[in-house]
Amino acid sequence: MRGSPTDRRPTVRRRRLRGTAVAAAPAVLVLPLLGAAPPETQSSSSARLQGAFAAAAAEYEVPRSVLLGVSYLQSRWDAHGGAPSVTGGYGPMHLTDARTALAEAPHHSEGTEDPRGDDSRPPLRPAADLPENTQLPPRLRTLPRAAELTGLPAETLRTDAEANVAGGAALLAAAQRELGREPSTDPADWYGAVARFSGADDRATAAAYANEVFAVIRDGAHRVTDAGQRVTLAAEPRLAPDTGQLSRAGLRAAAADGTECPRTVSCEWIPAPYEEFGDEDYGNHDVADRPASQRIRYIVVHDTEATWDTTLQLVQDPTYVSWHYSLRSTDGYIAQHVKNKDVAWHAGNWYVNAGSIGLEHEGFLASPDAWYTEAMYRTSARLVKYLAGKYRVPLDRRHILGHDTVPGPTTATVRGMHTDPGPYWDWRHYFELLGRPFGPTAGRHAGLVTILPDYADNRPEFTGCVSGGQSCAVHGSSAVRLYSEPDSASPLIKDIGLRPDGSPSTTDVNDVGSRVSTGQQYAVAERRGAWTAIWYLGQEAWFHNPAEQPTAVGAAGLVVTPRKDLAEVPVYGRAYPEKEAYPADVPAQAVSPLPYKVLQGQRYVVGDRLKGEYYYAVSFDPSGHTVVTGEDVYYEIQYGHRVAFVRAADVRVLPGV
């Protein structure tokens, strides 16, 4: 019997479970995995979510391992305190209800950043003509469907994790019926239903999603959720799902030809246009010949802050801007738009654009404290690992950049640079998926540190997610705040690029002037008790780093410091060649320093050593494009929250001891 719409209690708490379903369900929750405590030894509160999976599986006759595997791929079993994901998904099962969550402006149309970042051409600040979103696709409204199937109020499905699990089980059972299949205790019989649960409309994406879920089931998993509940999925290494079910799911075939993706993901070619329009203008990217013409040094992680359909519409507009790949949140689907040999306009810094590949991750909530699905994290990591291997991009935070760590190319651009994916992107988990987990590479008292807070427990206060000054929802974060003294009551660090008047930074979610992020490395300036100071934006910047719960670990590496005869050296937002390197038909670009300095005695961690380079591409005909390479050498450094560059002639390179 279904619950009445007025009963706000999760149905799974008050129903009698079907005896036959309980008897037949596979015992995937009985044995601990990798030393995890068995469910029967947990406290009642800690065991509630584990029990909810068992109860919902029995009620809807879905194998518990399938329900747990799907939920892990959606949320890693986290409930996020009832907060929605970037695509309006709620709870451990990521039930979507995006009807009221559409953003007002796409990411690249916000603020004053010029996505192209090339001051040899007029600033490019595109406006977007947003489409009407009167009819959302089914993948963005699974929560209302779950409410119909369970009889539970939508609000309960959003806010109660146990009810949310029941809603997910109901959807899986409905997908099984729609495929003309009977409920089964064998997880192998649920491949088609899992593929349908993804919400994908093409076979390749649905298959990639289902394959990922069944890989989780085969490997097993266990963790403590963000609500402090231990959940365990025992491994079923011999599980072989019936993949042939997908042929009867009625899904389309994706146009994968021409894509540059690993075989383990679903990837479709949806090209961005290279077209002329107006008076000697063109878009929305530049033809090049990378890596033969110039090295691909960076991969830049973005957040779209727009609907999926809007994102695809905009990247196919020749008057707008471009990026190489878009990734969909609900199922990890990838669309490639620009060949990797070509230069997309995405990062707001032409030097970075000319040497990078840009990945836009779907997200359209106005509030940037929303969360990202495990499906998208995993697909993105597979893509980045593939690209990094192909183009020899180091897997570290000085080469796998967030848009928020790309420097402004000139002083005038510093304040307008974008800040996505922001402090809620889980860099620690992302690099674990990349196979390059962060950890200590030197002792506790080393001269360098890697920032490494525990994401779930690290919850700095942020404001401005919804409106200026208003506190954001409490949320795990990759960010660590910096203070001018070893005291959280002291002023935050100043960023003269963002605030030339010398006022301190703020706690606004988009203010990167006084914070560091997981995986970034800095030179230690001083230690006092539970506090550590690093060199940051030309200052000593303090963060709380207690031994019992450290926010940074020891690191080894190289640093730069000014030559002994120089009191200070300039800092640059791009590594451009010297004037003498330009041929007569290419206008020389200014080697323009930022409003920052590296002072004598300060040290900053080194990324790359590289020659100055400029890609001259201001015409539609690529025959006139030229790569200018100079003799002047630069070092990339981790200067503040963003990376920066210094001339090799100005500095010494030392071991970071």
C-alpha angles and dihedrals in degrees: 000000000000121000118255117254090246096055105092096187116105108261092224090067096059106031124098106239118238107258095217092052092050092049094048100042112109114255096240095140101052102079123060119239122225094344097315114153113261112251093247091062094053124098115260093252093048092049097050098093092045088052091047090059090050093047095046092046090053095044094051097031094240117142109256092229091057092049092047093045094051092047092049091054091049102045111346083250093295120142097198090215091285093302116141126245123241088276097044096265121152136206134346092318094046094232105189127227104162098155095109099028105078117133121235099223134024118245100253093050093058128096128347102298115128102219091205092051094197113133091191085079132046114277114276111218106159124203119216126222098211117215122231113263098203094137118042118199117254092254089067097051106046093123095066088049091051089050090055092048096047102031089231122136114258091237090058091051089052098048108027114071094201093052089046090057090052090052091053092049090051091052092050091049090049091050090052091052092047088056089055093248130133123234111272137190090218112092089208089070093062102065094107093047091050090049090051091048089063090071091226116148096205130067097233095055093043090050093048090051094048091046090054092050093050090047088057090050092049093048097039124216142215134182145144110257127227087264091056096255121138113225124184133194113186116221121258099191096175096052111131112181124210098253092177089079090078093071089067096049096091096235126151127246113251122228098244097158113119097019124133102216138121116265091243094071137057111250131175130190111236102161127217110225124253099201142144119238137165121359108344092322129127143170173297105314140352128260113236141154105239133198091017092054099036138353123266101229105166144039112204122208115211138175114222099209087202137092118273093246091048091049092054093045093052098047089053091055111098090208093056130065133269148220132187103244139016121202123202118223103214098057109003094251114166129212118191116208108168128038112247090237089065131072118247125200106237118106105060092238119086094205090055093041091053091054103035148072116226124217119191115200117204118252129140108171115119088222111077093203091080119117136243127235123248088233091063094042091053096045092046091050091050090051095046093047090051093048093044091053094046095049099029095243111165114242099235137104094264091062104026094061133186113221083245090064096051108106125234105256093224137016091259092058100048097090094048099052116121123250105208143161081028136190096316097063105108101231093170093058091039093058091045087058089047089057092244105100117186117244142137117304094175139024127290092264097047121138092244132050136200112216106238118159122168100261098215095045096039104088112159116181115256131182135199101049091127104008136356114287095003115126118251121231114277106267143162112260145190091214128098119196123232127217135195091234134024090269129089089219091062122096119278120252117282123238109198091191091061095033112026089180089071097244118150124262120261138226092250110137091236096047107100095172097105111028142080129207139223113283096018116125129217139174116253115242100179144339129218118177109295092355130088127195122207133186105260130162090345094307142091104258120192130210132176109257110166117185093232093054108016123194093196137032133206118277139188126217148098129299136193126225130174119277112267092252094053124079091196141357130209124253123221135204094211136025102234125171125256117266093256092062095067120097117233095260095052118075111234114245119225118256091224121182123217121237090266135095139197105223128209110276095025123114133202130188116255124233113171136358108217145157120248111269137182128183109212107204115146100135135071092232106077091205086083094052116111135186109215115201121187136198094238109105126213137191121219109223138183096243106160129334086314127055120248141178137245129188113256089223090063100052147049122229115224137171110265098240 
